[in-house]
Each structure stands twice: as structure tokens, then as C-alpha cells.
Amino acid sequence: MKVRIGNVEHDLRVEAAFSVPRLGFMDNFFCVMQSLMPLGIRPTKYTGAFWEQCLDRVLLDIVDRTDWILTCDYDSAFEADTIQRLMTAALISGYDAVAPLQTKRDDGVPMFTPEGHEGTIGMVQLPNTWFEAVIQPVATAHFGCTLIRSEALKKTKAPWFLGTPRPDGHWGDAPEGEKTRIDPDIHFWKAFRAAGNKLGIAPQVAIGHAELKLTWPGRDLKPVYQSPSDYWNKGGKRPADAWGSIEHGEASCATT
């Protein structure tokens, strides 16, 4: 991959790492092809039931032949320009890993923890100026479309991915105020930073996150959207505004 910073052109060995299930999203598949091919980035995937084990195997396989590794989720959407901008931010800043902005499915919460806010419960307020910088230090990020310096990965103590349940040995969210679980991706970023590596978010670069939605006809036949999580959390019930919802009783005639 060639990147030009000012008048200097950098020719870097970059490969993409994927942990994927047997079936995936075609939108992501073609997005990846259209983004990686123009940059000459080779994708490598490992398929299995445990995403962290699959990603560990891919990273270990390619770390010695690369300068940078691009980790990609199978439900992310991005362009070639996204990767170029992330690489530019990494090179001019000296950071060891750079991720774009991405929001979590269902609730739309940004998927990063600002530096100094580890363990904070609830939303963190950031000024608008925070998002104007080329890069900002963070404590955790994601693997949706993230560049990791290969030498920094080698410095990171293994195991790279390790899940730890909450104190009672279970994996659900802990009651408010109590210690909760540590997921494998959060463990990775903690170990990555503990090795002296710098992790950052490029606030001016964003990627999409594929999200399945259930579309119901509303009482006026306008669409009512519901996430699958909301559907099952309600015991398999449609939204109150959907046509035929018992909250609204008998459906009235609609005009089209």
C-alpha cells in the first residue's frame, strides 16, 4: 500500500485480517473488495464459532510479513479513502493503532472509551473540539476497520484475547455499580496499551455498521422500525405503533 504524506511516499506492507462466520453480509463482502483491491491489500480470513480465536490465528499468521494489519469486521461498511485517511493519521501521529468512529448496533453508542474514562458508568460528554482533531488518544476501540502496527502487536503480551466473567462467574451485564465482565476485545486493548503502545481514534473518519431491522406496517401504513434485540427482549412482541399491536386494539382502516 502506497501512502503519500506531503512530498514523501511510503510503500507499506499492509494486509487485512478477518474473523468471519460461515455466512456473511454481501454488502460487506463487496465493500471490502472495492476498498482493498485498489490499495493492493490482501485479505486473510479464518472461520469459526469463536471470533477472538479466529482473529488471533489470522493476526499471528501475518504479523511477521507485514508493517501494518487492518482488522475488519464482516458487518462494517467503508471505502478505500477510509483506509488511506486512517494510515495518514497513523503515520503523522506516530500512534500504534488507529480506529475510525463506529457506532454500536441497536443503541448507537460510539464504540470507544476516551482516555481517562475507563470504568466510567454512563455516557461521557466530549466537547465539539475533541472531534476536530486528526487523532485522539483512547483507552479502548473496536476492530471494525482498524489499523494496527505489526511491531506493536508483537510487543503485546499474550493472550491477546481473553474474556473474564463478572465476579459471580456469569457473562450478563452486572447490576449498576458492580464489577462487570471484561470481553476479549477490551482485554486486547488493555494489554496493547500496557505494552506501551498508543491507541487512537481518528474522529474525522467514520465507518458504517450493518444492522438488521424489522420493518412493520404502522397504523397509517408508514413503516415502524424495530431491532431484533428489542423484539426478543420484549418476548417476541411487535412495537406498540405497529399494525395489529394489542396496545392499540383493533386496527382501523388505513388510507393509501
ROBADREN-101922 format. One line per field, with one value per residue: residue number from 1; x, y, z of N, C-alpha, C, CB in turn. Coordinates in steps of 0.2 Angstrom, whole numbers, plus 5000, padded with zeros to 4 digits. Atoms other than C-alpha are relative to their C-alpha. Glycine has a CB too. Example, Ala and Ser with C-alpha at 12.3 -4.5 7.8 and 13.67 -1.06 7.14 Angstrom:
BEGIN
seq = c(1	2)
n.xx = c(5004	4996)
n.yy = c(4994	4994)
n.zz = c(5000	4999)
ca.xx = c(5062	5068)
ca.yy = c(4978	4995)
ca.zz = c(5039	5036)
c.xx = c(5004	4996)
c.yy = c(5006	5005)
c.zz = c(5000	5003)
cb.xx = c(4995	5002)
cb.yy = c(5000	5002)
cb.zz = c(5006	4993)
***
This chain:
BEGIN
seq = c(1	2	3	4	5	6	7	8	9	10	11	12	13	14	15	16	17	18	19	20	21	22	23	24	25	26	27	28	29	30	31	32	33	34	35	36	37	38	39	40	41	42	43	44	45	46	47	48	49	50	51	52	53	54	55	56	57	58	59	60	61	62	63	64	65	66	67	68	69	70	71	72	73	74	75	76	77	78	79	80	81	82	83	84	85	86	87	88	89	90	91	92	93	94	95	96	97	98	99	100	101	102	103	104	105	106	107	108	109	110	111	112	113	114	115	116	117	118	119	120	121	122	123	124	125	126	127	128	129	130	131	132	133	134	135	136	137	138	139	140	141	142	143	144	145	146	147	148	149	150	151	152	153	154	155	156	157	158	159	160	161	162	163	164	165	166	167	168	169	170	171	172	173	174	175	176	177	178	179	180	181	182	183	184	185	186	187	188	189	190	191	192	193	194	195	196	197	198	199	200	201	202	203	204	205	206	207	208	209	210	211	212	213	214	215	216	217	218	219	220	221	222	223	224	225	226	227	228	229	230	231	232	233	234	235	236	237	238	239	240	241	242	243	244	245	246	247	248	249	250	251	252	253	254	255	256)
n.xx = c(5004	4996	5003	4996	5001	4996	4996	4997	5005	4998	5002	5001	5003	5006	5005	5007	5002	5008	5003	5006	5004	5000	5005	4999	5003	4998	4998	4993	4995	4998	4996	4993	4997	4999	4996	4993	4996	4997	4994	4995	5000	5003	5004	5000	5005	5001	5007	5001	5006	4997	4997	4993	4996	4999	4996	4993	4996	4998	4995	4994	4998	4997	4997	4993	4999	5003	4998	5006	5006	5006	5005	5007	5006	5004	5006	4998	5000	4995	4997	4992	4998	5000	4994	4995	5000	4998	4993	4997	5000	4995	4994	4998	5001	4995	5004	4999	5006	5004	5007	5005	5006	5005	5005	5002	5007	5006	5001	4997	4995	4993	4997	4993	5000	4995	4995	5001	5007	5001	5004	5005	5006	5004	4998	4995	5001	4994	5001	4999	4993	4996	5001	4997	4993	4999	5000	5001	4998	5005	4998	5002	5002	5003	4996	5004	4996	4995	4993	4996	4993	4998	4995	5003	5003	4995	4998	5006	5000	5006	5005	5003	5007	5002	5006	5000	5007	5001	4998	5004	4999	5005	4998	5005	4998	5000	5004	4996	4996	4996	4995	5003	4995	4995	5000	4994	4998	4998	4994	4995	4998	4997	4993	4997	4997	4996	4994	4997	5002	5005	5006	5004	5006	5000	5007	5003	5001	5005	5002	5006	5001	5006	5004	5007	5006	5007	5005	5007	5005	5003	5008	5002	4996	4993	4996	4997	4994	4998	4994	5001	4999	5006	5005	5000	5000	5007	5003	5003	5006	4999	5001	5007	5003	5001	5006	5002	4997	5005	5000	5005	5006	5002	4997	5005	4999	4995	5001	4994)
n.yy = c(4994	4994	4995	4994	4995	4994	5002	5006	5006	5006	5006	5004	5006	5000	5005	4999	5006	5001	5006	5000	5006	5003	4996	4993	4995	4998	4993	4999	5004	4996	4994	5002	5001	4994	4996	5002	5001	4995	4999	5006	5003	5007	5003	5007	5001	5007	5001	5004	4997	4995	4995	4998	5005	4999	4994	5001	5004	4996	4995	5003	5003	4995	4995	5000	4998	4994	4994	4998	5005	4997	5004	4998	5004	5002	4996	4993	4997	4995	4999	5000	4993	5001	5003	4996	4994	5003	5001	4994	4998	5004	4998	4994	4999	5005	5005	5007	5003	4995	5003	4995	5000	5005	5000	5006	5001	4999	4994	4994	4997	5001	5006	4999	4997	4994	5001	4997	5002	5007	5001	4996	5002	4995	4997	4995	4994	4997	4993	5000	5000	5007	5004	4996	5002	5005	5006	4999	5006	5004	5006	5006	4998	5006	5003	4999	4998	4997	5001	5002	5001	5006	5001	4999	5006	5004	4998	5001	5007	5005	5001	4994	4999	5004	4998	5001	4999	4996	5004	5006	5005	5000	4995	4995	4994	5000	4995	4994	4999	5006	5001	5004	5005	4997	5004	5001	4994	4995	5002	4998	4993	4999	5003	4996	4994	5002	5001	4994	4998	4994	5002	4994	5000	4994	4998	4997	5006	5004	5006	5002	5007	5004	5002	5003	4997	5003	4995	5001	4995	4996	4999	4996	5004	4997	5005	5000	5004	5003	5004	5007	5000	4998	5005	5006	4998	5000	5006	5001	4995	4994	4994	4998	4996	5004	5002	5006	5001	5000	4994	4995	5003	5002	4996	4997	5000	4996	4997	5000)
n.zz = c(5000	5000	4997	5001	4995	5003	5006	4999	5001	4996	5003	4994	5001	4996	5001	4996	4996	4999	4996	5003	4999	5006	5004	4998	5003	5006	5001	4997	5004	5006	4997	4999	5006	5004	4996	4999	5006	5003	4995	5000	4993	5001	4995	4998	4995	4997	4999	4994	4995	4995	5004	4997	5002	5007	5001	4997	5005	5006	4999	4999	5006	5005	4996	5002	5007	5001	4996	4997	5001	5000	4997	5003	4999	5006	5000	5000	5007	5001	5007	5000	4997	4993	4998	5001	4995	4994	5000	4999	4993	4996	5001	4998	4993	4997	4996	5002	5002	5001	5002	5001	4996	5002	4995	4999	5003	4996	4996	5003	4996	5004	4998	4998	4993	5000	4995	4993	4998	4999	4995	4999	5001	5003	5005	4999	5004	5003	5003	5007	5002	4999	5006	5005	5001	5005	4996	4993	4997	4996	4996	5004	5007	5003	5005	5006	5005	4996	5002	4994	5002	4999	4995	4993	4998	4998	4994	4996	4997	5001	5006	5002	4999	4995	4997	4993	4997	4994	4994	4998	5004	5006	5006	5001	4997	4992	4998	5000	4995	4999	5005	5006	5003	5004	5006	5003	5003	4995	4997	5005	5000	4994	5001	5005	4997	4995	5003	5002	5007	5000	5004	5001	5005	5004	4999	5006	5005	4998	5004	4999	4997	5003	4994	5003	4997	5001	5002	4999	5002	4994	5000	5006	5005	5000	4997	4993	5000	4994	5000	4997	4993	4997	5001	4995	4993	4999	5000	5007	5001	5005	4997	4998	5005	5006	5002	4997	4993	4996	4997	5004	5001	5007	5005	5004	5007	5002	5007	5004)
ca.xx = c(5000	5007	5003	5009	5012	5017	5031	5036	5028	5028	5027	5020	5016	4998	4986	4968	4963	4945	4937	4921	4906	4902	4888	4890	4884	4885	4886	4901	4909	4908	4913	4929	4933	4930	4940	4955	4959	4963	4976	4984	4979	4977	4963	4965	4951	4948	4931	4925	4912	4924	4928	4943	4951	4949	4956	4971	4976	4975	4985	4998	4999	5003	5011	5029	5026	5018	5021	5003	4987	4970	4957	4939	4923	4911	4897	4907	4905	4919	4929	4947	4948	4944	4959	4970	4965	4967	4985	4989	4983	4994	5009	5009	5004	5016	5001	5002	4984	4971	4952	4938	4922	4909	4893	4886	4871	4854	4858	4870	4883	4901	4912	4927	4932	4940	4957	4955	4937	4940	4927	4915	4897	4885	4888	4904	4902	4915	4917	4915	4933	4938	4931	4940	4957	4966	4968	4963	4970	4958	4958	4948	4942	4935	4941	4928	4941	4956	4975	4987	5006	5014	5028	5017	5007	5022	5026	5008	5008	4998	4985	4979	4961	4954	4936	4934	4916	4909	4914	4899	4906	4892	4893	4877	4878	4882	4870	4874	4888	4895	4910	4906	4914	4929	4926	4940	4941	4943	4956	4966	4966	4971	4986	4990	4992	5000	5014	5017	5008	4997	4979	4969	4953	4953	4937	4935	4935	4919	4913	4896	4889	4877	4862	4846	4830	4812	4800	4782	4767	4761	4743	4744	4755	4770	4785	4789	4806	4812	4829	4829	4836	4821	4809	4816	4819	4801	4797	4794	4782	4780	4781	4766	4764	4764	4749	4739	4748	4737	4742	4731	4717	4708	4717	4707	4705	4720	4720	4733)
ca.yy = c(5000	5017	5032	5050	5062	5079	5075	5059	5042	5027	5010	4999	4981	4980	4965	4964	4951	4944	4933	4928	4915	4903	4915	4934	4950	4953	4972	4970	4957	4969	4984	4975	4970	4988	4995	4984	4980	4997	4998	4981	4975	4956	4949	4934	4926	4912	4905	4898	4900	4910	4926	4930	4914	4916	4934	4928	4915	4927	4940	4928	4921	4938	4948	4944	4948	4965	4983	4986	4975	4981	4972	4972	4965	4956	4969	4985	4997	5008	5015	5014	5033	5027	5016	5029	5043	5031	5027	5045	5049	5034	5040	5058	5055	5040	5030	5011	5008	5019	5016	5026	5031	5017	5016	5001	4992	4995	5009	5020	5022	5026	5011	5018	5024	5041	5041	5044	5037	5019	5012	5026	5022	5030	5042	5053	5071	5077	5095	5098	5102	5084	5078	5092	5084	5072	5059	5057	5045	5032	5018	5005	5005	4991	4980	4986	4994	4997	4999	4990	4992	4975	4978	4985	4969	4959	4969	4965	4951	4935	4930	4944	4940	4934	4935	4937	4934	4945	4940	4928	4918	4923	4934	4945	4963	4966	4976	4995	4999	4981	4975	4968	4956	4960	4955	4948	4964	4975	4964	4966	4985	4984	4973	4983	4999	4990	4986	5004	5006	5021	5018	5032	5036	5047	5057	5064	5046	5036	5019	5011	4996	4984	4982	4971	4980	4973	4984	4984	4992	5006	5011	5023	5010	5021	5010	5006	5000	4988	4980	4961	4964	4974	4961	4947	4957	4960	4942	4942	4957	4970	4988	4997	5008	4993	4987	4974	4978	4974	4990	4999	4986	4983	4990	5003	5005	5013	5025	5023)
ca.zz = c(5000	4995	5005	5002	5016	5010	4997	5004	4998	5009	5002	5017	5018	5024	5025	5031	5045	5046	5059	5050	5052	5038	5031	5030	5023	5004	5006	5017	5005	4990	5001	5006	4988	4981	4996	4997	4979	4973	4988	4985	5002	5003	5014	5025	5035	5047	5050	5067	5081	5092	5084	5096	5092	5074	5074	5085	5072	5057	5066	5071	5054	5045	5059	5053	5035	5037	5043	5047	5049	5045	5056	5048	5054	5042	5046	5043	5028	5022	5007	5001	5006	5024	5025	5017	5029	5044	5038	5036	5053	5060	5051	5055	5073	5077	5085	5085	5082	5074	5073	5065	5073	5073	5082	5091	5084	5092	5104	5093	5106	5099	5101	5110	5128	5129	5138	5157	5157	5160	5171	5169	5170	5158	5144	5143	5137	5125	5118	5099	5098	5103	5086	5076	5079	5067	5081	5099	5112	5119	5131	5120	5102	5090	5076	5063	5052	5062	5058	5070	5068	5067	5078	5092	5091	5093	5109	5116	5129	5125	5127	5116	5118	5134	5141	5160	5168	5181	5199	5201	5186	5173	5157	5158	5162	5181	5191	5191	5202	5202	5193	5176	5164	5153	5135	5124	5114	5129	5136	5120	5121	5139	5135	5120	5130	5144	5132	5129	5113	5109	5103	5095	5086	5071	5075	5057	5049	5051	5045	5044	5054	5046	5057	5053	5056	5057	5047	5052	5044	5056	5059	5044	5034	5037	5042	5060	5063	5077	5081	5083	5100	5105	5098	5108	5124	5123	5122	5103	5103	5089	5093	5101	5085	5073	5064	5074	5091	5105	5113	5100	5100	5083	5068	5059	5041	5033	5018	5004)
c.xx = c(5004	4996	5005	4999	5005	5004	5003	4995	5003	4997	5000	4997	4994	4996	4994	4999	4993	4999	4992	4996	5000	4996	5001	4996	5003	5002	5007	5005	5002	5003	5007	5003	5001	5005	5008	5004	5003	5007	5005	5000	4997	4996	5001	4995	5001	4993	4999	4994	5003	5004	5007	5005	5002	5005	5007	5004	5002	5005	5007	5003	5003	5004	5008	5001	4997	5003	4994	4995	4994	4995	4993	4995	4996	4994	5002	4999	5005	5003	5007	5002	5000	5006	5006	5001	5002	5008	5004	5000	5005	5007	5002	4999	5005	4996	5001	4994	4995	4993	4996	4994	4995	4995	4997	4993	4995	5000	5004	5006	5007	5004	5007	4999	5005	5005	4998	4993	4998	4996	4994	4993	4996	5004	5006	4999	5007	4999	5000	5007	5004	4999	5003	5008	5001	5000	4999	5002	4994	5002	4998	4997	4996	5004	4996	5004	5006	5007	5004	5007	5003	5005	4997	4996	5004	5002	4994	5001	4994	4998	4997	4993	4998	4994	5000	4993	5000	5002	4996	5001	4995	5002	4995	5003	4999	4995	5004	5004	5005	5005	4997	5005	5005	5000	5007	5003	5003	5006	5006	5002	5004	5007	5004	5003	5005	5007	5004	4998	4994	4994	4996	4994	5001	4993	4997	4999	4994	4998	4993	5000	4994	4996	4993	4995	4993	4996	4993	4996	4997	4993	4998	5004	5006	5005	5002	5006	5002	5006	4998	5001	4994	4994	5001	5001	4993	4996	4997	4994	5002	5000	4993	4997	4999	4993	4998	5003	4994	4999	4995	4993	4999	5003	4994	5001	5005	4999	5007	5000)
c.yy = c(5006	5006	5006	5005	5006	4998	4994	4994	4994	4994	4995	4993	4999	4994	5001	4993	5000	4994	5000	4993	4997	5005	5008	5005	5002	5007	5001	4997	5005	5007	4999	4999	5007	5005	4998	4999	5006	5002	4995	4997	4993	4998	4993	4999	4993	5000	4995	5003	5005	5005	5002	4995	5000	5006	4999	4996	5004	5005	4997	4997	5005	5005	5001	5002	5007	5006	5002	4995	5004	4995	5002	4995	4999	5004	5007	5002	5006	5001	4999	5007	4999	4998	5005	5006	4997	4999	5006	5003	4996	5003	5007	5001	4995	4995	4993	4997	5006	4998	5006	5000	4995	5000	4993	4998	5001	5007	5006	5003	5000	4995	5002	5003	5005	4999	5003	4998	4993	4999	5004	4997	5005	5004	5005	5006	5003	5006	4999	5000	4994	4997	5004	4997	4994	4993	5002	4994	4997	4994	4993	5003	4993	4997	5001	5002	5004	4998	4998	4999	4993	4999	5002	4994	4995	5001	4998	4993	4996	4998	5007	5001	4995	5003	4998	5001	5005	4996	4994	4994	5000	5006	5005	5007	5000	5006	5007	5001	4994	4999	4995	4996	5004	4996	4999	5006	5006	4998	5001	5007	5001	4998	5004	5006	4999	4999	5006	5003	5005	4998	5007	4999	5006	5003	5003	4994	4996	4994	4998	4993	4997	4998	4998	5004	4996	5006	4998	5005	5004	5001	5004	4997	5003	4995	5001	4996	4997	4996	4993	4999	5002	4995	4995	5002	5001	4994	4998	5004	5005	5006	5002	5003	4995	4998	4994	5000	5000	5006	5005	4996	4998	5005	5004	5000	5005	5003	5000	5005)
c.zz = c(5000	5003	5000	5005	4998	4993	5001	4999	5004	4997	5006	4998	5005	4997	5004	5003	5001	5004	4998	5001	4993	4995	5002	4996	4993	4999	5003	4995	4994	5002	5001	4993	4997	5004	5000	4993	4997	5004	5000	5006	4999	5007	5002	5005	5003	5003	5006	5004	5005	4997	5003	4998	4993	4998	5002	4995	4994	5002	5001	4994	4995	5004	4997	4993	4998	5004	5004	4998	5001	5002	4997	5002	4994	5000	4999	4993	5000	4993	5000	5003	5008	5002	4999	5005	5007	5000	5000	5007	5005	4999	5002	5008	5004	5005	4997	4998	4999	4997	4998	5005	4997	5006	5001	4998	5006	5004	4997	5004	4997	5004	5002	5007	5000	5006	5007	5002	5001	5006	5001	4998	4997	4994	5002	4995	4997	4996	4992	4997	5000	4993	4994	4999	4995	5004	5007	5004	5004	5003	4996	4993	4998	4995	4993	4994	5003	4998	5006	4997	5002	5006	5007	5002	5003	5008	5005	5003	4999	5007	4998	5001	5005	5004	5008	5002	5005	5006	5002	4994	4993	4996	4999	5003	5008	5002	5001	5007	5002	4995	4995	4997	4996	4993	4996	4996	5004	5003	4995	5000	5006	5000	4995	5003	5005	4998	4998	4994	5001	4995	4999	4996	4996	4999	4993	4995	5003	4995	5002	5004	4998	5006	4997	5004	4998	4998	5000	4997	5006	4999	4994	4994	4999	5004	5007	5001	5007	4999	5002	5007	5004	5000	5005	5007	5002	5000	4993	4999	4995	5004	5001	4994	4994	4999	5004	5007	5005	5004	4997	4999	4993	4996	4996	4993	4998	4993	4997	4995)
cb.xx = c(4995	5002	4999	4999	5002	5006	5005	5003	5000	4997	5004	4995	5005	4996	5003	4994	5004	4997	5000	5000	4993	4997	4993	5007	4999	4995	4995	5001	4997	4994	4996	5000	4996	4994	4998	5000	4994	4996	4997	5006	4996	5006	4992	5007	4993	5005	4996	5006	4997	5004	4996	4999	4998	4994	4997	4999	4995	4994	4998	4999	4994	4994	5000	5003	4998	4992	5002	4997	5001	4998	5000	5000	4995	4999	4996	5007	4993	5006	4997	5002	4995	4994	5001	5000	4993	4997	5002	4996	4993	4999	5002	4995	4993	5005	4993	5003	4997	5002	4997	4997	4996	5003	4993	5000	5000	5000	5003	4995	5001	5004	5000	5004	5001	4997	5007	5001	4995	5007	5004	5001	4996	4997	4995	5007	4996	5003	5005	4996	5004	4996	4992	5000	5003	5007	5006	4993	5005	4994	4997	4994	5005	4993	5001	4995	4996	4999	5003	4998	5005	5002	5006	4995	4996	5007	5001	4994	5001	5003	4994	5001	4996	5006	4994	5005	4997	4993	5000	4993	5000	4993	5001	4994	4996	5007	4997	4995	4996	4996	5007	4996	4996	5007	4995	5000	4995	4994	5000	4997	4994	4996	4999	4995	4994	4998	4999	5008	4997	5004	4996	5005	4993	5002	5000	5005	5006	4994	5005	4996	5000	5002	4999	5000	4999	4997	5002	4998	4995	5003	4997	5002	4996	5001	5006	4994	5006	4994	5005	5004	5006	4998	5000	5007	5004	4996	4995	4998	4997	4995	5004	5000	5005	5005	4999	5002	5005	5001	5006	5003	4994	4992	5004	4999	4994	5007	4998	5001)
cb.yy = c(5000	5001	4999	5003	4997	5002	5006	4999	4999	5001	4997	5004	4994	5007	4993	5002	5000	5000	5001	5001	5002	4993	4998	5002	5006	4998	5004	4997	4994	5001	5002	4993	4996	5004	5001	4993	4997	5006	5002	5002	5004	4995	5001	4999	5000	5000	4997	4999	4994	4996	5006	5001	4993	5000	5006	4996	4994	5004	5004	4994	4997	5003	4999	4993	4995	4999	5006	5007	4994	5003	4999	4999	5004	4993	4998	5001	5002	4999	5006	5000	5005	4996	4994	5004	5003	4993	4996	5005	4999	4993	5000	5005	4998	5004	5002	4997	4995	5006	4996	4999	5007	4993	5004	4999	4992	4994	4999	5005	4997	5007	4995	5005	4994	5007	5002	5007	5003	4996	4999	5007	4997	5005	5004	4997	5006	4995	5005	5005	5005	4996	5000	5007	4997	5001	4996	5003	5002	4998	5000	4996	5002	5002	4993	5005	5005	4998	5005	4994	5006	4996	5006	5006	4997	5000	5007	5001	5001	4994	4996	5001	4998	4999	4997	5004	4994	5003	5005	5002	4994	5001	4996	4998	5006	5001	4999	5006	5002	4994	4996	5005	4995	5001	5003	4995	5003	5001	4992	4999	5004	4997	4992	5002	5004	4994	4995	5000	4994	5006	4995	5005	5001	4998	5006	5005	4997	5004	4994	4999	5002	4994	5006	4993	5007	4996	5002	4999	4998	5007	5003	5007	5000	5007	4999	4999	5004	4996	5003	4995	5004	5007	4998	4996	5007	5006	5000	4993	5002	4999	5006	5004	5005	4993	4999	4994	5006	4994	5004	5002	5004	4999	4997	5008	5002	4997	5007	4993)
cb.zz = c(5006	4993	5008	4993	5007	5005	4999	5008	4992	5008	4995	5005	5002	4999	5001	4996	5006	4993	5008	4992	5003	5000	5001	4999	5004	4995	5005	5007	4998	4996	5006	5004	4995	5000	5007	5004	4995	5000	5007	4997	5005	5000	4999	5003	4996	5006	4994	5004	5004	5005	5000	5007	5002	4996	5003	5007	4998	4998	5007	5005	4996	4997	5007	5001	4995	5002	4996	4998	5005	4993	5007	4992	5005	5001	5005	5002	4998	5005	4997	4993	4998	5002	4996	4993	5001	5001	4993	4995	5003	4998	4992	4997	5002	5005	5000	5006	5004	4995	5006	4992	5000	4999	4999	5008	4998	5005	5007	4998	5007	5001	4995	4996	5005	5001	4997	4999	4995	5000	5006	4996	5007	5005	4996	4999	5004	4995	5002	4997	5004	5005	4999	5001	5007	4997	4999	5002	5006	4994	5007	5004	4995	4997	5001	5001	4994	5008	4996	5004	5004	4994	4999	4999	4993	4996	5000	4996	5008	4996	5002	4992	4993	5006	4997	5004	5001	5001	5006	5000	5003	5003	4994	5003	4997	5003	5007	5000	5006	5002	5003	4995	4995	5003	4995	4995	4995	5006	5001	4993	4999	5006	4998	4994	5002	5004	4994	5000	4996	4997	5004	4997	5004	4992	5005	4997	4999	5001	5001	4994	5008	4996	5004	5001	4998	5006	4993	5008	4995	5000	5006	5001	4994	5002	4996	5005	4998	5003	5004	4996	5002	4997	4993	4998	5000	4996	5005	5000	5006	4995	4996	5006	4998	5001	4992	4996	5001	5005	5001	4994	5002	5000	4996	5003	4996	5000	5001	4998)
***
